[in-house]
C-alpha cells in the first residue's frame, strides 16, 4: 500500500480514532522510514503520522477529535515567490478531485510529483494569486493566501512558556530509556544518563524519557520542570547556550539546519508549504545529517528564525 492510497483511505473516512489510524497503517504495511535519528526510533504509525501532519494533510488530537484524527478539507495553500506564486494542495483528495483540478487549471502550471514516504506533491503555479482564488471557488476548495506567513505570524516563539504543564521528572522505574540533550563545542546529541543522574540536585536541561517507544520530554530550567514537545525544548536549550545552527542561502533560497534540531511541527509545516516538498536529508562521513528546505522566501526565513529565536549562522 502506497502513501497515496493511505491518504485516499483517510479521505474517504474523513475522521476516526487513533486506534483506527494505527490499525490502518499496520494492516496496510505501509513502507516508511525516518529521516532523523529520533524519527527512526519511532514505530511506523508514528512516523506516518508526523509526515501527514508536517505536510498539512491530517490533524491529530485537534479540537473535536481528541485522541483521534481528521483529514484537513481540500485546501490550496499559497506562497508568494519573487518569480510567481505557488499553490500546494493539502488535505483530503480523491482521484476525481485531482482530475478536476488538473482540468480546471487552464493556463496554469499543474505539477504532480511523487515523493518517498509521503503522498504525491500536488502544486499549481501562476504569475499571481488571483487564478488560485478562482480555482478554489470553482472546485469548492479552501483558499489560504500567504499560508507560510500567516502560519508563522500566529506561532509563539520557542521561549514562551505559556501552557506547558509542570511535572517532575520520573524518579522510579527500571524500564525508562533516558537521554539528555547535550550541546558541546563540536557535539550536539542525545546522551544516555541514569535515572539518578537526571534527578541529581541542580541538574538542568532537556531530558527524553522513553517507555515502550513512546518518548516524553522534560525541561528543567531553574527550579521549574515542565513537559513540552521535544523540538521546542531543544531550541530553548540552544537559546540558553547561545548556539546558532540555522543557515539561509539567499541565492538558492534554501534554509538548512542539523537534522537533530528539526523545527517544531507548525514551524516546519510553514517551511514545507513554501514548496510543498518535505526537506531533503543530506549526510557525509564525519558530519551531522542536515535538513534543507527549498524555495524559502527571505521573509519566511526571517520569520522562522524569529519564532525559533535563532540568528542565521
RODO-2510 file (C-alpha; in nm, 4 decimals, decimal comma):
residues 313
     n   res          X          Y          Z
     1     x     0,0000     0,0000     0,0000
     2     x     0,1380     0,3381    -0,1009
     3     x     0,1184     0,6734     0,0820
     4     x    -0,1234     0,7914    -0,1900
     5     x    -0,3592     0,5028    -0,1185
     6     x    -0,3405     0,5672     0,2544
     7     x    -0,4401     0,9324     0,2063
     8     x    -0,7295     0,8216    -0,0162
     9     x    -0,8450     0,5846     0,2586
    10     x    -0,8212     0,8584     0,5207
    11     x    -1,0059     1,0997     0,2902
    12     x    -1,2914     0,8538     0,2470
    13     x    -1,3186     0,8054     0,6243
    14     x    -1,2740     1,1800     0,6989
    15     x    -1,2050     1,1203     1,0678
    16     x    -1,1565     0,8432     1,3168
    17     x    -0,9894     0,7214     1,6320
    18     x    -0,6186     0,6873     1,6940
    19     x    -0,6646     0,3091     1,7148
    20     x    -0,8243     0,3034     1,3679
    21     x    -0,5377     0,5036     1,2207
    22     x    -0,2752     0,2828     1,3786
    23     x    -0,4514    -0,0345     1,2676
    24     x    -0,4839     0,1001     0,9118
    25     x    -0,1146     0,1803     0,8846
    26     x    -0,0067    -0,1527     1,0300
    27     x    -0,2591    -0,3516     0,8271
    28     x    -0,1640    -0,1757     0,5062
    29     x     0,2030    -0,2458     0,5802
    30     x     0,2919     0,0975     0,4511
    31     x     0,6592     0,1447     0,3739
    32     x     0,8188     0,4259     0,5701
    33     x     1,1448     0,5427     0,7175
    34     x     1,2526     0,8222     0,9456
    35     x     1,4833     1,0899     0,8055
    36     x     1,6121     1,1876     1,1503
    37     x     1,7550     0,9627     1,4230
    38     x     1,4623     1,0382     1,6543
    39     x     1,2099     0,9607     1,3807
    40     x     1,3839     0,6308     1,3150
    41     x     1,3280     0,5312     1,6782
    42     x     0,9520     0,5747     1,6441
    43     x     0,7165     0,2953     1,5350
    44     x     0,5882     0,3131     1,1785
    45     x     0,2446     0,4549     1,2625
    46     x     0,4065     0,7452     1,4494
    47     x     0,6407     0,8248     1,1596
    48     x     0,3494     0,8185     0,9152
    49     x     0,1516     1,0453     1,1470
    50     x     0,4344     1,3009     1,1561
    51     x     0,4693     1,3014     0,7770
    52     x     0,0972     1,3621     0,7259
    53     x     0,0946     1,6389     0,9882
    54     x     0,4029     1,8120     0,8508
    55     x     0,2550     1,8196     0,5017
    56     x    -0,0757     1,9632     0,6216
    57     x    -0,2909     1,6646     0,5218
    58     x    -0,4175     1,5337     0,8566
    59     x    -0,4613     1,6790     1,2054
    60     x    -0,4263     1,4668     1,5180
    61     x    -0,5692     1,5427     1,8630
    62     x    -0,7193     1,8650     1,7328
    63     x    -1,0324     2,0261     1,8745
    64     x    -1,3317     1,7923     1,8498
    65     x    -1,1113     1,4917     1,7645
    66     x    -0,9147     1,4372     2,0836
    67     x    -0,7324     1,1027     2,0802
    68     x    -0,8145     1,0777     1,7115
    69     x    -0,7580     1,2287     1,3699
    70     x    -0,9387     1,4131     1,0943
    71     x    -0,8410     1,4929     0,7393
    72     x    -0,7990     1,8589     0,6538
    73     x    -1,0590     1,9779     0,3993
    74     x    -0,9140     2,0069     0,0469
    75     x    -0,7143     2,3300     0,0521
    76     x    -0,4890     2,5407    -0,1673
    77     x    -0,2025     2,6766     0,0442
    78     x    -0,0496     2,9678    -0,1448
    79     x     0,3026     3,1079    -0,1149
    80     x     0,4298     3,4253    -0,2804
    81     x     0,7675     3,3977    -0,4522
    82     x     0,9691     3,6603    -0,6357
    83     x     0,9144     3,4833    -0,9686
    84     x     0,5487     3,3938    -0,9149
    85     x     0,3030     3,2183    -0,6874
    86     x     0,2836     2,8515    -0,5885
    87     x    -0,0282     2,6795    -0,4535
    88     x     0,0067     2,3438    -0,2785
    89     x    -0,2878     2,1065    -0,2463
    90     x    -0,3288     1,9929     0,1144
    91     x    -0,5819     1,7723     0,2853
    92     x    -0,8384     1,5275     0,1553
    93     x    -0,8156     1,4126    -0,2037
    94     x    -0,9843     1,1743    -0,4427
    95     x    -0,8899     1,0760    -0,7977
    96     x    -1,1910     1,2715    -0,9221
    97     x    -1,0857     1,5864    -0,7373
    98     x    -0,7320     1,5658    -0,8717
    99     x    -0,8630     1,5230    -1,2252
   100     x    -1,0968     1,8214    -1,1905
   101     x    -0,8195     2,0414    -1,0532
   102     x    -0,5883     1,9441    -1,3379
   103     x    -0,8616     2,0065    -1,5947
   104     x    -0,9574     2,3373    -1,4309
   105     x    -0,6033     2,4693    -1,4174
   106     x    -0,6301     2,6193    -1,7652
   107     x    -0,3275     2,8350    -1,8367
   108     x    -0,1663     2,7391    -1,5066
   109     x     0,1260     2,5078    -1,4425
   110     x    -0,0054     2,1863    -1,2828
   111     x     0,2527     1,9528    -1,1271
   112     x     0,2178     1,6128    -0,9626
   113     x     0,5457     1,4864    -0,8184
   114     x     0,5971     1,1509    -0,6426
   115     x     0,7992     1,1693    -0,3227
   116     x     0,9272     0,8883    -0,0971
   117     x     0,7260     0,8115     0,2146
   118     x     0,4541     1,0714     0,1565
   119     x     0,1628     1,1306    -0,0825
   120     x     0,2378     1,2876    -0,4202
   121     x     0,3113     1,6591    -0,4035
   122     x     0,0402     1,8460    -0,5990
   123     x     0,1309     2,2017    -0,6995
   124     x    -0,0154     2,4668    -0,9258
   125     x     0,1915     2,7685    -1,0256
   126     x     0,0976     3,1051    -1,1755
   127     x     0,2198     3,4631    -1,2036
   128     x    -0,0309     3,5928    -0,9458
   129     x    -0,2635     3,4567    -0,6785
   130     x    -0,5973     3,5603    -0,8359
   131     x    -0,6278     3,2484    -1,0558
   132     x    -0,5939     3,0314    -0,7460
   133     x    -0,8821     3,2064    -0,5733
   134     x    -1,0971     3,1421    -0,8807
   135     x    -0,9828     2,7775    -0,8967
   136     x    -1,0634     2,7276    -0,5293
   137     x    -1,4084     2,8793    -0,5767
   138     x    -1,4889     2,6568    -0,8755
   139     x    -1,3748     2,3359    -0,7050
   140     x    -1,5018     2,4194    -0,3554
   141     x    -1,1523     2,4251    -0,2037
   142     x    -1,0384     2,6231     0,0967
   143     x    -0,8140     2,9076    -0,0146
   144     x    -0,5253     3,0120     0,2120
   145     x    -0,3289     3,3082     0,0697
   146     x     0,0237     3,3626     0,2027
   147     x     0,0000     3,0425     0,4076
   148     x     0,3595     3,0322     0,5422
   149     x     0,3479     3,3964     0,6532
   150     x     0,0029     3,3587     0,8089
   151     x     0,1054     3,0439     0,9948
   152     x     0,4322     3,1851     1,1290
   153     x     0,2557     3,5043     1,2369
   154     x     0,0450     3,3002     1,4792
   155     x     0,3142     3,0752     1,6288
   156     x     0,4528     3,1867     1,9661
   157     x     0,8334     3,1932     1,9953
   158     x     1,0008     2,8905     2,1468
   159     x     1,0905     3,0799     2,4660
   160     x     0,7234     3,1400     2,5522
   161     x     0,6455     2,9180     2,8485
   162     x     0,2685     2,9607     2,8421
   163     x     0,0634     2,6447     2,8592
   164     x     0,3359     2,3898     2,9352
   165     x     0,2413     2,1631     3,2237
   166     x     0,4615     2,1498     3,5300
   167     x     0,5582     1,7918     3,6083
   168     x     0,8602     1,6491     3,7908
   169     x     1,0953     1,4017     3,6281
   170     x     1,0094     1,0368     3,6944
   171     x     1,2117     0,9224     3,9928
   172     x     1,1393     0,5488     3,9802
   173     x     1,1128     0,2758     3,7175
   174     x     1,3717     0,0441     3,5663
   175     x     1,2214     0,0385     3,2155
   176     x     1,2924     0,4005     3,1245
   177     x     1,5376     0,4728     2,8440
   178     x     1,6740     0,8146     2,9443
   179     x     1,8685     1,0611     2,7317
   180     x     1,9832     1,4185     2,7931
   181     x     2,0127     1,6704     2,5099
   182     x     2,3772     1,7789     2,5100
   183     x     2,5362     2,0691     2,3263
   184     x     2,9130     2,0992     2,3351
   185     x     3,1679     2,2716     2,1141
   186     x     3,1655     2,0029     1,8455
   187     x     2,8788     1,7879     1,9655
   188     x     2,5022     1,8046     1,9637
   189     x     2,3420     1,4775     2,0635
   190     x     2,1173     1,2794     2,2948
   191     x     2,3424     1,1247     2,5601
   192     x     2,2459     0,8358     2,7869
   193     x     2,2107     0,9180     3,1558
   194     x     2,0861     0,7218     3,4529
   195     x     1,7677     0,7930     3,6425
   196     x     1,9757     0,9067     3,9378
   197     x     2,1860     1,1418     3,7225
   198     x     1,8785     1,3018     3,5663
   199     x     1,7293     1,3646     3,9098
   200     x     2,0527     1,4928     4,0622
   201     x     2,0391     1,8178     4,2601
   202     x     2,0842     2,1242     4,0430
   203     x     2,0836     1,9248     3,7169
   204     x     1,9347     2,1326     3,4332
   205     x     1,8457     2,0702     3,0702
   206     x     1,6206     1,8750     2,8368
   207     x     1,5568     1,5066     2,9047
   208     x     1,3868     1,2395     2,6949
   209     x     1,2243     0,9564     2,8891
   210     x     1,1161     0,6718     2,6594
   211     x     0,8985     0,3800     2,7582
   212     x     0,7733     0,1240     2,5026
   213     x     0,8822     0,3503     2,2123
   214     x     0,6826     0,6450     2,3478
   215     x     0,9089     0,9425     2,4307
   216     x     0,8203     1,2135     2,6801
   217     x     1,0247     1,5323     2,7131
   218     x     1,1039     1,7243     3,0320
   219     x     1,2769     2,0613     3,0526
   220     x     1,4391     2,1532     3,3826
   221     x     1,5065     2,5270     3,3936
   222     x     1,5947     2,6757     3,7286
   223     x     1,3517     2,5408     3,9861
   224     x     1,0856     2,4615     3,7253
   225     x     1,0319     2,1355     3,5352
   226     x     0,7773     2,1208     3,2534
   227     x     0,6714     1,8717     2,9884
   228     x     0,6746     2,0067     2,6357
   229     x     0,7381     1,8990     2,2736
   230     x     1,0964     1,7875     2,2298
   231     x     1,1634     2,0191     1,9352
   232     x     1,0654     2,3261     2,1361
   233     x     1,2769     2,2088     2,4282
   234     x     1,5832     2,1801     2,2041
   235     x     1,5534     2,5371     2,0812
   236     x     1,5118     2,6634     2,4369
   237     x     1,8346     2,4855     2,5319
   238     x     2,0128     2,6277     2,2262
   239     x     1,8917     2,9753     2,3178
   240     x     2,0400     2,9398     2,6654
   241     x     2,3703     2,8189     2,5164
   242     x     2,3635     3,0955     2,2532
   243     x     2,4186     2,8397     1,9773
   244     x     2,3138     2,9184     1,6202
   245     x     2,2591     2,6392     1,3695
   246     x     2,0160     2,7927     1,1206
   247     x     2,1610     2,8768     0,7779
   248     x     1,9935     3,0575     0,4896
   249     x     2,1296     3,0710     0,1355
   250     x     1,9671     3,3758    -0,0267
   251     x     2,0846     3,2850    -0,3746
   252     x     1,9440     2,9322    -0,3523
   253     x     1,6553     3,0315    -0,1220
   254     x     1,7415     2,7315     0,0891
   255     x     1,7091     2,7050     0,4677
   256     x     1,9161     2,4350     0,6363
   257     x     1,9861     2,3083     0,9855
   258     x     2,1131     1,9907     1,1562
   259     x     1,8549     1,7125     1,1401
   260     x     1,8722     1,6604     1,5144
   261     x     1,7247     2,0086     1,5701
   262     x     1,4336     1,9704     1,3325
   263     x     1,1889     2,2619     1,3814
   264     x     0,8674     2,2213     1,5823
   265     x     0,5694     2,0898     1,3870
   266     x     0,3900     2,4112     1,2881
   267     x     0,7119     2,5972     1,2068
   268     x     0,8197     2,3107     0,9835
   269     x     0,4784     2,2992     0,8182
   270     x     0,5150     2,6683     0,7264
   271     x     0,8534     2,5957     0,5676
   272     x     0,7221     2,2946     0,3761
   273     x     0,4230     2,4891     0,2414
   274     x     0,6625     2,7242     0,0611
   275     x     0,7301     2,4480    -0,1909
   276     x     0,5074     2,1551    -0,0941
   277     x     0,8117     1,9290    -0,0569
   278     x     0,9481     1,7760     0,2651
   279     x     1,3054     1,8725     0,3482
   280     x     1,5938     1,6964     0,1788
   281     x     1,8280     1,4996     0,4040
   282     x     2,1998     1,5032     0,3299
   283     x     2,4802     1,3422     0,5221
   284     x     2,8519     1,2898     0,4802
   285     x     3,1047     1,0828     0,6745
   286     x     3,2080     1,2607     0,9916
   287     x     2,9425     1,5310     0,9581
   288     x     2,5991     1,5801     1,1098
   289     x     2,2992     1,4978     0,8853
   290     x     2,1410     1,8183     0,7548
   291     x     1,7818     1,9005     0,6599
   292     x     1,7336     2,1521     0,3774
   293     x     1,4053     2,3275     0,2934
   294     x     1,3705     2,4546    -0,0617
   295     x     1,2100     2,7639    -0,2189
   296     x     1,2015     2,9609     0,1064
   297     x     1,1374     3,3350     0,0553
   298     x     1,3653     3,5565     0,2620
   299     x     1,0695     3,6968     0,4562
   300     x     0,9609     3,3472     0,5582
   301     x     1,3167     3,2508     0,6551
   302     x     1,3398     3,5588     0,8763
   303     x     1,0046     3,4879     1,0425
   304     x     1,1016     3,1261     1,1092
   305     x     1,4294     3,2400     1,2641
   306     x     1,2387     3,4789     1,4909
   307     x     0,9996     3,2054     1,6060
   308     x     1,2949     2,9747     1,6753
   309     x     1,4918     3,2584     1,8403
   310     x     1,7839     3,1916     1,6067
   311     x     2,0139     3,4219     1,4153
   312     x     2,1471     3,2853     1,0886
   313     x     2,4854     3,1158     1,1326
***
